[in-house]
Amino acid sequence: MIQHKYSAWVQILFEIKQSAENSSSHGIPNIARSQSYWLKLMWIICILGSAGGCAFLIYKSLIGYLDFEVVTKITKISETPSPFPVISICVS
């Protein structure tokens, strides 16, 4: 029974590796194909750094959008009132 669980885990890891190697992203297949642990670590750091930077920029953009800052300029112009014209009606 122990070998059955072990073989299931091996099969799962094999499928994960196959999916990673056939991924359309650029960094994940490089992690799966690399033989050196240092290269794998470098690719993992690059991918996590890029994803973190992307998440940070999306967060800042959303916060800036949701602030609803509106810039308006209101000026008050006071003018002297013009006199009402005199109207005379002649009834003749």
C-alpha positions in Angstrom: 0.0 0.0 0.0 2.9 2.4 0.7 4.3 1.9 -2.8 0.9 2.6 -4.3 0.8 6.0 -2.6 4.4 6.7 -3.6 3.7 5.8 -7.2 0.6 8.1 -7.2 2.8 11.0 -6.0 5.4 10.2 -8.6 2.7 10.3 -11.3 1.3 13.6 -9.9 4.8 15.2 -9.9 5.4 13.9 -13.4 2.2 15.5 -14.7 3.1 18.8 -13.0 6.5 18.8 -14.6 5.0 18.0 -18.0 2.5 20.8 -17.6 5.3 23.2 -16.6 7.4 22.2 -19.6 4.6 22.8 -22.0 3.4 26.1 -20.5 3.2 29.1 -22.7 4.8 31.4 -20.2 8.5 32.0 -20.7 9.9 31.3 -17.2 8.1 28.3 -16.0 9.4 25.9 -18.6 12.9 27.1 -17.9 12.4 26.1 -14.2 11.2 22.6 -15.2 14.0 22.1 -17.8 16.9 23.4 -15.7 19.2 20.8 -14.3 21.0 23.1 -11.9 19.3 24.1 -8.7 20.9 27.5 -8.9 19.3 28.1 -12.3 16.0 26.9 -10.9 16.3 29.2 -8.0 17.2 32.2 -10.3 14.2 31.5 -12.5 11.9 31.2 -9.4 13.2 34.5 -8.0 12.7 36.2 -11.4 9.2 34.9 -11.8 8.2 35.8 -8.3 9.8 39.2 -8.5 8.0 39.9 -11.8 4.7 38.7 -10.4 5.2 40.8 -7.3 6.0 43.9 -9.3 3.0 43.4 -11.5 0.7 42.9 -8.5 2.1 46.1 -6.9 1.5 48.2 -10.0 -2.0 46.8 -10.4 -2.7 47.6 -6.8 -1.4 51.1 -7.1 -3.5 51.7 -10.2 -6.6 50.4 -8.6 -6.1 52.5 -5.5 -5.5 55.6 -7.7 -8.6 54.9 -9.7 -10.8 54.2 -6.6 -9.8 57.4 -4.9 -12.1 59.3 -7.3 -10.0 62.4 -7.1 -11.5 65.2 -9.2 -9.6 68.3 -9.9 -11.8 71.4 -10.3 -11.2 75.1 -10.4 -14.0 77.3 -9.3 -13.6 81.1 -9.8 -16.1 83.7 -8.7 -16.5 86.7 -10.9 -18.3 89.6 -9.4 -19.7 92.1 -11.8 -21.7 95.2 -11.1 -25.3 94.7 -11.8 -26.6 96.3 -15.0 -29.5 98.7 -14.5 -32.9 97.5 -15.6 -34.0 99.4 -18.8 -36.8 101.7 -18.4 -39.9 100.7 -20.4 -42.7 103.1 -20.9 -46.0 102.0 -22.3 -48.2 104.6 -23.9 -51.9 104.1 -24.0 -53.5 106.4 -26.4 
